[in-house]
Amino acid sequence: MKVLERYHQGWLHALGWAIFAGLPFLTLPSFLWNQQDLISIGTSQLLTGIVIACCFYYNLHRLTPNLLNKQEVNRFVVTLLAMLLVVVLVKLACFYTFYTGVHYSPKGRRRSFSPWPGALSASMSFGFVMLLSSLIALGRHHAQVRDQQQQMILGKVSAELAMLKLQVSPHFLFNTLNNIRWLARKKADQTEEAVVKLSQLLRYMLYQAQRDHVSLTKEIEHLHHYIDLQQMRLNDRQTVDFTVDGPVNGLLIEPLLFIPFVENAFKYGLHGQEASHIQIDLDVSESALSFSVVNPLFAASGASSEDSGIGIANVKQRLALHYPDRHTLEYGVKDGKFHVHIVLQLHQAKATSAVNYSVFK
């Protein structure tokens, strides 16, 4: 791609210099269109053009970049004046070398030419060329600065995403180990099964969740493993339903987006003596995914719409980084229950939905 771009730039430069060298011939008087004068004018224009071209590329690659990087204004001005002087001297030398200063028109009239109009024309050409090269250098500098800023932003985003994923793992592991400890204290037969489930969860987190995107089916399987692990400690009055609807195969998703809300549902939505039910739904329709969690809140838990650990803050940041302008997130307390609802366009879908964070009233 870069080779092709340089190839086109080379042809563009060659065409520009050809036009620059040919323009003076368009304004020549008719009586100068003879072989001797055309050779003299062409040689003068060629030599002057070579000097101006050298000034152009020196300004493009050295003079203006140094001015931008080091703010050497005095050196910039002095060097420009020195190059202008060289161009004028070359033009004058060409005039006195290739012109007699006297020509005769076809009607025999004697015409005398001064070298200074040519020197003024060369000076104007020099000024135009220097301005053009400085503008190109400024454009390149601006593009380079913009690319560097984008790289810094991408690096910062990658670092933030890595930290957010690391935030999920200890929080999740802490809650899960507490559950296994609870089973071990009861000496339940499910303890070994719980350890196996935990190993499956950790394997997913170590080898799958570090990717930018995972298959939706694997993310659903991960949620199933977590819910199965949590259900091992539930009694008959505590129930959980997890429903999946729609075509989930072949779709990609940012890993570990939903697990914080499921964790919070088990943390705040269960009661030892009172009946409690957690409803988790995942629906896929035309590459748009809807995920919702509804769980009751009990006074003893002390939870509120803003009290959900690191989960909601974590997910909000990750959604903003991975699904900008492609998701909605609503959460809050309604009718004594905590609701979470996420709608997002998956990795292969087109962006149609706008970002929206709102709280149920």
C-alpha positions in Angstrom: 0.0 0.0 0.0 2.8 2.4 0.9 4.7 1.5 -2.3 1.6 2.2 -4.4 1.1 5.5 -2.5 4.7 6.5 -3.2 4.3 5.6 -6.8 1.3 7.9 -7.2 3.1 10.7 -5.3 6.1 10.3 -7.7 3.9 10.7 -10.8 2.1 13.7 -9.2 5.4 15.4 -8.4 6.7 14.8 -12.0 3.5 16.2 -13.5 3.7 19.3 -11.2 7.2 20.1 -12.2 6.5 19.5 -15.9 3.6 22.1 -15.6 5.9 24.5 -13.7 8.6 24.3 -16.3 6.2 24.7 -19.2 4.2 27.6 -18.0 6.7 30.4 -19.1 6.5 29.2 -22.7 2.7 30.0 -22.8 3.5 33.7 -22.4 6.3 34.0 -24.9 6.0 36.6 -27.7 5.6 35.2 -31.1 8.9 36.5 -32.4 10.8 34.5 -29.7 9.4 31.2 -31.1 12.6 30.2 -33.0 15.0 27.4 -32.3 17.8 29.5 -30.8 15.6 31.5 -28.4 13.6 28.4 -27.4 16.9 26.5 -26.6 18.1 29.5 -24.6 14.8 30.0 -22.7 14.5 26.2 -22.1 18.0 25.9 -20.7 17.5 28.9 -18.4 14.1 27.6 -17.2 15.6 24.2 -16.6 18.5 25.4 -14.5 16.3 27.8 -12.5 13.7 25.1 -12.1 16.3 22.6 -10.8 17.4 25.1 -8.2 13.8 25.9 -7.1 13.0 22.2 -7.0 16.0 21.6 -4.7 14.8 24.5 -2.5 11.3 22.9 -2.5 12.4 19.5 -1.2 14.9 21.0 1.3 12.1 23.1 2.7 9.7 20.1 2.6 11.9 17.6 4.4 14.2 19.8 6.6 13.5 23.5 6.9 9.8 23.5 7.8 9.9 20.3 9.9 12.8 21.8 11.9 10.8 25.0 12.4 7.8 22.9 13.7 9.9 20.8 16.0 12.4 23.3 17.3 10.7 26.7 16.6 13.9 28.0 14.8 12.2 31.0 13.3 15.3 33.1 12.7 17.1 30.2 11.0 14.0 29.6 8.9 13.8 33.2 7.6 17.5 33.5 7.0 17.7 30.2 5.1 14.7 31.3 2.9 16.3 34.6 2.1 19.5 32.8 1.2 17.7 30.4 -1.1 15.8 33.3 -2.7 19.1 35.0 -3.4 20.6 31.9 -5.0 17.5 31.6 -7.2 17.8 35.3 -8.3 21.5 35.0 -9.0 21.0 31.8 -11.1 18.3 33.5 -13.1 20.5 36.6 -13.7 23.4 34.3 -14.6 21.2 32.5 -17.1 20.1 35.7 -18.7 23.5 37.1 -19.2 24.8 33.7 -20.5 22.0 32.8 -22.9 20.5 36.2 -23.9 22.0 39.2 -25.7 19.3 41.4 -24.3 18.4 42.6 -27.8 16.0 41.0 -30.2 14.3 42.0 -33.4 10.7 41.4 -34.2 9.5 40.0 -37.5 8.9 43.6 -38.7 12.5 44.5 -38.0 11.9 46.5 -34.9 14.6 46.4 -32.3 13.5 45.1 -28.8 15.6 45.3 -25.7 15.0 43.2 -22.6 16.0 43.7 -19.0 17.0 40.8 -16.7 15.0 42.1 -13.8 11.5 41.1 -14.9 12.8 37.5 -15.2 14.4 37.8 -11.7 11.1 39.1 -10.3 9.2 36.2 -12.0 11.7 33.7 -10.6 11.2 35.2 -7.1 7.5 34.9 -7.4 7.8 31.3 -8.5 10.1 30.7 -5.6 7.7 32.2 -3.1 4.8 30.1 -4.5 6.8 26.9 -4.4 8.1 27.5 -0.8 4.5 28.2 0.3 3.3 25.0 -1.3 6.1 22.9 0.3 5.5 24.5 3.7 1.8 23.7 3.4 2.6 20.1 2.5 5.0 19.8 5.4 2.4 21.2 7.8 -0.2 18.8 6.5 2.2 15.8 7.0 3.1 17.1 10.5 -0.6 17.4 11.4 -1.3 13.9 10.1 1.7 12.5 12.0 0.6 14.2 15.2 -3.0 12.9 14.7 -1.7 9.3 14.1 0.4 9.6 17.3 -2.6 10.8 19.3 -4.7 7.9 17.9 -2.0 5.4 18.8 -1.8 6.9 22.3 -5.6 6.7 22.6 -5.7 3.1 21.3 -2.9 2.2 23.8 -4.8 3.8 26.6 -8.0 2.0 25.6 -6.2 -1.3 25.5 -4.7 -0.8 28.9 -8.1 0.2 30.3 -9.7 -2.8 28.9 -7.0 -5.1 30.3 -7.5 -3.5 33.7 -11.2 -3.9 33.5 -11.0 -7.6 32.7 -8.5 -8.0 35.5 -11.1 -6.3 37.8 -13.7 -8.9 36.9 -11.6 -12.0 37.6 -10.7 -11.4 41.4 -14.3 -10.3 42.1 -15.8 -13.3 40.4 -13.3 -15.7 41.9 -13.9 -14.3 45.4 -17.6 -14.9 45.3 -17.2 -18.4 43.8 -14.7 -19.6 46.4 -17.1 -18.4 49.1 -19.8 -20.6 47.6 -17.4 -23.7 47.4 -16.4 -23.0 51.1 -20.1 -23.0 52.0 -20.6 -26.4 50.3 -17.4 -27.8 51.9 -18.6 -26.8 55.4 -21.9 -28.7 54.7 -19.8 -31.6 53.4 -22.1 -31.7 50.5 -21.6 -34.3 47.7 -21.7 -31.4 45.3 -18.4 -30.0 46.4 -16.4 -32.0 43.8 -18.8 -31.0 41.1 -18.4 -27.4 42.2 -14.6 -27.6 41.9 -15.0 -29.0 38.3 -17.4 -26.2 37.4 -14.9 -23.7 38.8 -12.1 -25.1 36.8 -14.3 -24.8 33.7 -15.0 -21.2 34.5 -11.3 -20.4 35.2 -10.3 -22.1 31.9 -12.7 -19.8 30.1 -11.4 -16.7 31.8 -7.8 -17.6 31.2 -7.9 -18.8 27.6 -11.0 -17.2 26.1 -11.9 -14.0 27.9 -8.5 -12.4 27.1 -9.6 -12.1 23.5 -11.3 -9.0 22.1 -14.3 -11.1 21.1 -15.5 -14.6 21.8 -18.4 -16.6 20.3 -21.8 -15.9 21.9 -22.3 -19.6 22.4 -19.2 -19.8 24.5 -20.3 -16.8 26.6 -23.7 -18.4 27.1 -22.0 -21.7 28.1 -19.9 -19.7 30.6 -23.1 -18.2 32.1 -24.6 -21.6 32.4 -21.6 -22.9 34.3 -21.7 -20.0 36.7 -25.5 -20.4 37.3 -25.1 -24.2 37.8 -22.4 -23.5 40.3 -24.6 -21.0 42.2 -27.6 -23.3 42.2 -25.8 -25.9 44.2 -26.4 -23.9 47.4 -30.0 -22.8 46.7 -33.0 -24.2 48.6 -36.5 -24.9 47.4 -37.7 -21.4 47.9 -34.8 -19.9 45.8 -35.2 -20.4 42.0 -33.4 -19.2 38.9 -34.5 -19.2 35.3 -32.1 -18.6 32.4 -33.7 -18.5 29.0 -31.9 -18.1 25.6 -33.9 -17.4 22.5 -32.9 -16.6 18.9 -30.0 -17.6 16.6 -26.9 -17.4 18.7 -24.5 -19.3 16.4 -21.9 -17.4 14.5 -22.1 -14.2 16.5 -19.3 -12.6 18.5 -19.4 -10.6 21.7 -17.0 -8.9 24.1 -16.4 -11.5 26.9 -17.6 -11.2 30.5 -20.1 -8.5 29.8 -23.0 -10.1 31.6 -21.5 -12.0 34.4 -21.3 -9.0 36.8 -25.1 -8.5 36.6 -25.6 -12.2 37.2 -23.3 -12.1 40.2 -25.1 -9.1 41.7 -28.5 -10.9 41.2 -27.3 -13.8 43.3 -25.7 -11.5 45.8 -28.7 -9.2 46.4 -31.6 -11.2 45.0 -31.7 -14.3 47.3 -33.1 -14.6 50.8 -32.7 -17.5 53.2 -36.2 -17.5 54.6 -38.3 -15.7 51.9 -39.2 -16.9 48.5 -37.0 -15.3 45.8 -36.7 -15.7 42.1 -34.0 -14.5 39.6 -35.0 -14.2 36.0 -32.3 -14.0 33.3 -33.2 -13.7 29.6 -31.0 -13.5 26.5 -32.6 -12.8 23.2 -31.0 -12.5 19.8 -32.9 -11.0 16.8 -31.3 -9.9 13.6 -27.8 -9.5 15.2 -29.2 -7.3 18.0 -28.8 -8.8 21.4 -31.1 -8.1 24.4 -30.0 -9.2 27.9 -32.0 -8.7 31.0 -31.7 -9.6 34.7 -34.6 -9.2 37.2 -34.1 -10.0 40.9 -35.9 -9.0 44.1 -34.2 -6.7 46.6 -34.4 -7.4 50.3 -34.0 -4.8 53.0 -31.3 -6.8 54.7 -29.1 -6.6 51.6 -28.9 -2.8 51.7 -28.7 -2.8 47.9 -29.9 0.1 45.8 -29.8 1.1 42.1 -26.4 2.6 42.7 -25.1 -0.2 44.9 -23.8 -3.0 42.7 -20.1 -3.2 43.5 -17.8 -2.7 40.6 -20.1 -4.5 38.2 -22.2 -1.8 36.6 -19.3 0.8 36.5 -17.1 -1.9 34.9 -19.7 -2.8 32.2 -20.5 0.8 31.4 -16.8 1.5 30.7 -16.4 -1.6 28.6 -19.6 -1.0 26.6 -18.4 2.6 25.9 -15.0 1.3 24.7 -16.1 -1.7 22.7 -19.6 -0.7 21.5 -19.6 3.1 21.1 -23.0 4.3 19.7 -24.1 0.6 19.4 -25.6 -0.1 22.8 -28.2 0.9 25.4 -27.9 0.1 29.1 -30.8 0.6 31.6 -30.8 -0.4 35.2 -32.5 0.5 38.4 -35.1 -0.4 41.0 -38.8 -0.8 40.0 -41.6 -2.3 42.0 -39.1 -3.6 44.6 -37.0 -5.4 42.0 -33.7 -4.6 40.5 -33.8 -4.5 36.7 -30.9 -4.6 34.2 -31.5 -4.4 30.5 -28.8 -4.3 27.8 -29.4 -4.0 24.1 -26.4 -4.0 21.8 -25.4 -4.6 18.2 -23.1 -7.5 18.0 -19.7 -7.4 16.4 -20.9 -8.4 13.0 -23.9 -6.1 13.1 -24.3 -2.6 11.8 -24.4 0.3 14.3 -28.0 1.5 14.7 -28.7 2.1 18.3 -27.5 5.0 20.3 -25.8 5.0 23.7 -28.2 5.5 26.6 -27.7 5.1 30.3 -30.9 5.5 32.3 -32.3 4.5 35.6 -35.8 3.1 36.1 -38.1 5.3 38.2 
